[in-house]
Amino acid sequence: MKMVAANGAEIPALGFGAYGMSRNDMLRTIPVALDAGFRHIDTAQIYRNEAEVGECVQASGLDRAEVFLTTKVWVANYAGGAFAASVDDSLRKLRTDYIDLLLLHWPNPGVPLGEQIAGLNAAVRAGKVRHIGVSNFNRRMLAEAVRLSEAPIATNQVEYHPYLNQRLLIEECRRLGVAVTAYCGMAVGRVFADPVLRDIAARRGRTVAQIVLRWLIQQDGVVALSRTTNPARIPANFDVFGFELSAEDMRAISRLAARDSRIVSPTGLSPAWDPTPALAACPQVGRGPGAHPAGIVKTDVENRQSRRRSS
């Protein structure tokens, strides 16, 4: 399993996501995921399935240290003593005495960010949490969270798929040493009918899901969450470490980015999102000659704009 290093944390590059899963879904899929090799499980208080994660991990026979558990504090629990109480409840449900990675699930302007970050730090000091992070934060909020926190911020979990150009946010995460954890990678099924992705998958003898997951984890500092309620698909979804996409395939997938492609933006929770323009910059493997400082090749449009600004 490839690991992503982020401000002292070592996060498995591929996680199994539990969003929207019922108890029956969880009991059918988590054991298969663990058997397939997944060692990173992502849940949240609001998903109401932390207990099933704990049950399945305990029943797996794996040592607790072998499984990286991520959960998220819900926005209603940010204020006062509710934060610490909710962490204790998560620990109980997960059947563990520590959480590997604890995130703030969404921004909540009703509670000062400093108070939210203080709750994360208190959990770290108490030995209940190894690493902390945020989810669905824009660049400004992420930088402020890093500034306010005693403990390092390890990740920002955000929507990221081939149609959503998150270049600006990814660059800021890299500047701050923060990993990007990508959710909604399949764009709620949009990827499966995409001719570009289907062509790459056919040429490589892979599934479209494998191609998209590989595109994500092949980018520097990106962790991908895989989610399915079909146990039969899980082994293939994990089998993304034995091949690489070419630089041209990486660019072709990045060029799929289009305007108005954000899927997850709930009213009352979403921040002022960073721009996600079309004509995505092209993530590369590594940082070869001609690469953008953040490991991203500039598009022709960006290069022309840069020349105009410098003239």
C-alpha positions in Angstrom: 0.0 0.0 0.0 1.4 3.4 -1.0 1.4 5.9 1.8 1.0 9.7 1.5 3.1 11.7 3.9 1.5 14.8 5.2 2.8 16.9 8.1 3.9 13.9 10.1 1.0 11.6 9.2 1.4 8.6 7.0 -2.0 8.1 5.3 -2.8 5.0 3.1 -3.3 6.4 -0.4 -6.4 4.4 -1.0 -9.3 4.3 1.5 -12.7 2.7 1.6 -15.5 5.2 2.1 -18.6 4.5 4.1 -20.8 7.5 3.1 -24.5 6.7 2.8 -24.1 3.0 3.7 -26.7 1.1 5.7 -25.8 -1.5 8.3 -26.4 -4.2 5.8 -24.2 -2.5 3.2 -21.4 -2.1 5.8 -21.5 -5.8 6.9 -21.4 -6.9 3.3 -18.6 -4.6 2.1 -16.2 -3.8 5.0 -15.1 -7.4 5.5 -14.5 -7.8 1.8 -12.6 -4.5 1.6 -10.3 -5.6 4.5 -9.8 -9.0 2.8 -8.9 -7.3 -0.5 -6.2 -5.2 1.2 -7.8 -1.9 2.2 -6.3 -0.6 5.4 -7.9 2.8 5.5 -11.6 3.1 6.3 -13.3 6.5 6.2 -16.5 7.2 8.1 -18.2 10.1 10.0 -20.5 10.8 12.9 -23.2 11.9 10.6 -23.0 8.7 8.5 -24.3 6.8 11.5 -22.2 3.7 10.7 -19.1 4.1 12.9 -20.4 1.2 15.0 -20.4 -1.1 11.9 -16.8 0.0 11.1 -15.7 -0.9 14.6 -17.6 -4.2 14.5 -16.1 -5.2 11.2 -12.5 -4.2 12.1 -12.7 -6.0 15.4 -14.1 -9.2 13.7 -11.4 -9.1 11.0 -8.7 -10.4 13.3 -6.3 -7.6 12.1 -4.3 -5.8 14.7 -5.8 -2.3 15.4 -2.5 -0.7 14.3 -2.9 -2.2 10.8 -6.1 -0.3 10.0 -6.1 3.5 9.6 -9.5 4.9 10.8 -10.7 8.3 9.8 -13.9 9.8 11.1 -15.4 13.3 11.2 -17.0 15.5 13.8 -20.4 16.8 12.8 -21.0 20.5 12.7 -23.6 20.4 15.5 -20.9 19.0 17.9 -18.4 21.8 17.4 -19.4 24.0 20.3 -18.5 23.7 24.0 -18.4 20.2 25.6 -20.3 18.6 22.7 -17.0 18.2 20.8 -15.2 16.1 23.3 -18.3 14.1 24.1 -18.8 13.3 20.4 -15.2 12.1 20.1 -15.7 9.8 23.1 -18.9 8.5 21.4 -17.0 7.9 18.2 -14.3 6.0 20.1 -16.9 3.8 21.7 -18.6 3.0 18.5 -15.4 2.3 16.6 -14.3 0.0 19.5 -10.9 1.6 19.8 -9.0 3.8 22.2 -7.6 6.1 19.5 -8.7 7.5 16.1 -6.0 7.8 13.4 -7.4 10.9 11.7 -10.2 13.1 13.0 -11.6 15.8 10.7 -14.0 18.8 11.0 -16.7 17.6 8.6 -17.9 21.0 7.2 -17.2 24.6 8.0 -19.6 26.0 10.7 -19.5 29.8 10.8 -21.7 29.7 13.9 -18.7 28.5 16.0 -15.4 30.4 15.8 -12.8 28.4 13.9 -10.4 28.7 16.7 -12.8 26.9 19.0 -13.3 24.1 16.4 -9.5 23.7 16.1 -9.1 23.8 19.9 -11.4 20.8 20.0 -9.2 18.9 17.6 -6.1 19.8 19.5 -7.6 18.8 22.9 -8.4 15.3 21.4 -4.7 15.0 20.3 -3.4 16.1 23.8 -5.7 13.6 25.4 -4.2 10.8 23.3 -7.6 10.0 21.7 -6.5 11.1 18.2 -3.2 10.7 16.3 -3.7 13.2 13.5 -6.2 15.9 12.6 -7.6 17.6 9.6 -10.5 19.3 7.9 -13.0 18.6 5.2 -14.7 20.9 2.6 -12.5 23.9 3.5 -11.5 26.4 0.9 -7.9 27.8 0.6 -8.5 30.7 3.0 -10.1 28.6 5.7 -7.4 25.9 5.3 -4.6 28.4 5.8 -6.3 29.8 8.8 -6.8 26.4 10.3 -3.1 25.6 9.9 -2.2 28.9 11.5 -4.5 28.3 14.5 -3.6 24.7 15.2 -0.9 23.5 17.5 -1.0 20.0 16.0 -0.3 19.8 12.3 -3.2 19.7 9.9 -2.8 16.4 7.9 -5.5 16.6 5.2 -8.3 18.5 3.6 -11.0 16.1 2.4 -12.8 17.5 -0.6 -14.7 16.6 -3.7 -12.3 15.8 -6.5 -12.9 14.0 -9.8 -11.9 14.4 -13.4 -14.5 17.0 -14.1 -13.7 19.3 -11.2 -10.5 21.2 -11.6 -9.2 21.6 -8.0 -5.8 22.9 -9.1 -5.8 26.0 -7.0 -6.8 24.2 -3.8 -4.3 21.4 -4.4 -1.5 23.9 -4.9 -2.4 25.5 -1.5 -2.5 22.1 0.2 0.9 21.2 -1.2 2.3 24.6 -0.1 1.1 23.9 3.5 2.2 20.2 3.5 -1.4 19.1 3.7 -2.7 16.0 1.8 -5.8 16.2 -0.4 -8.3 13.4 0.3 -10.6 13.0 -2.7 -14.2 12.0 -2.3 -16.8 11.5 -5.0 -14.1 10.4 -7.4 -16.5 8.6 -9.7 -18.6 11.8 -10.0 -21.7 9.8 -9.0 -21.3 7.5 -12.0 -20.6 10.1 -14.7 -17.1 8.6 -15.3 -18.4 5.3 -16.5 -19.9 6.6 -19.7 -17.0 8.9 -20.5 -15.4 8.0 -23.9 -12.0 9.2 -22.9 -11.9 7.2 -19.7 -13.5 4.1 -21.5 -10.8 4.3 -24.1 -7.9 4.5 -21.6 -9.5 1.6 -19.6 -9.8 -0.5 -22.7 -6.2 0.1 -23.8 -4.9 -0.8 -20.4 -7.2 -3.7 -19.8 -8.6 -2.0 -16.7 -12.0 -0.8 -15.4 -12.9 2.8 -15.6 -13.0 2.9 -11.8 -9.4 1.6 -11.7 -8.3 4.3 -14.1 -9.9 7.1 -12.1 -8.6 5.9 -8.8 -5.1 5.5 -10.3 -5.3 9.0 -11.8 -6.1 10.3 -8.3 -3.4 8.5 -6.3 -0.8 9.1 -9.0 -0.9 12.8 -8.2 1.5 14.0 -5.5 -0.1 14.2 -2.1 -3.5 12.9 -3.1 -5.4 10.2 -1.2 -8.5 8.6 -2.9 -11.6 7.2 -1.3 -13.2 4.3 -3.1 -16.9 3.6 -2.4 -19.2 0.8 -3.6 -22.0 -1.2 -2.1 -21.3 -4.1 -4.5 -18.8 -6.4 -2.8 -17.8 -8.0 -6.2 -16.3 -4.7 -7.3 -14.1 -4.2 -4.3 -11.0 -6.4 -5.2 -10.7 -4.6 -8.6 -11.0 -1.2 -7.0 -8.1 -2.0 -4.7 -6.0 -3.3 -7.6 -4.6 0.0 -8.7 -1.0 -0.2 -7.4 0.4 -2.5 -10.1 0.3 -0.1 -13.0 0.9 3.5 -13.9 -0.8 5.9 -16.3 1.3 7.6 -18.9 1.8 11.4 -18.7 -0.4 11.7 -21.7 -3.2 9.7 -20.1 -2.9 11.8 -17.0 -3.2 15.0 -19.1 -6.2 13.6 -21.1 -8.1 12.9 -17.9 -7.3 16.3 -16.4 -8.6 17.9 -19.6 -12.0 16.5 -18.8 -12.5 19.3 -16.2 -15.5 21.4 -17.1 -17.4 24.4 -15.6 -20.3 23.8 -13.2 -19.1 20.3 -12.3 -19.3 20.5 -8.6 -21.7 17.9 -7.2 -21.6 18.3 -3.4 -22.5 21.8 -2.3 -25.2 21.7 0.5 -26.9 24.9 1.3 -26.0 26.1 4.8 -22.8 24.1 4.9 -20.7 25.0 1.9 -18.1 27.7 2.0 -17.3 30.2 -0.7 -15.7 27.6 -3.0 -12.4 28.3 -4.7 -12.6 28.7 -8.5 -12.6 25.4 -10.4 -12.3 26.6 -14.0 -12.4 24.4 -17.1 -9.2 23.7 -19.0 -7.7 21.9 -16.0 -4.0 22.0 -15.5 -2.4 18.6 -16.0 -1.1 16.6 -13.0 2.1 14.8 -13.7 3.9 11.9 -12.1 6.6 13.5 -10.1 8.1 16.9 -10.9 10.0 16.5 -14.1 11.5 19.2 -16.4 9.0 21.9 -17.3 6.7 21.1 -14.4 4.7 23.7 -12.5 6.2 24.3 -9.0 3.3 22.3 -7.6 4.0 19.4 -9.9 1.4 20.5 -12.4 2.0 21.3 -16.1 0.5 24.7 -17.1 -1.9 24.7 -20.0 -1.3 26.8 -23.1 -3.9 29.3 -21.9 -2.1 29.7 -18.6 1.2 30.2 -20.3 -0.2 32.9 -22.5 -1.7 34.6 -19.5 1.7 34.4 -17.7 3.5 36.0 -20.6 0.9 38.8 -20.7 1.3 39.5 -17.0 5.1 39.6 -17.3 5.2 41.8 -20.4 
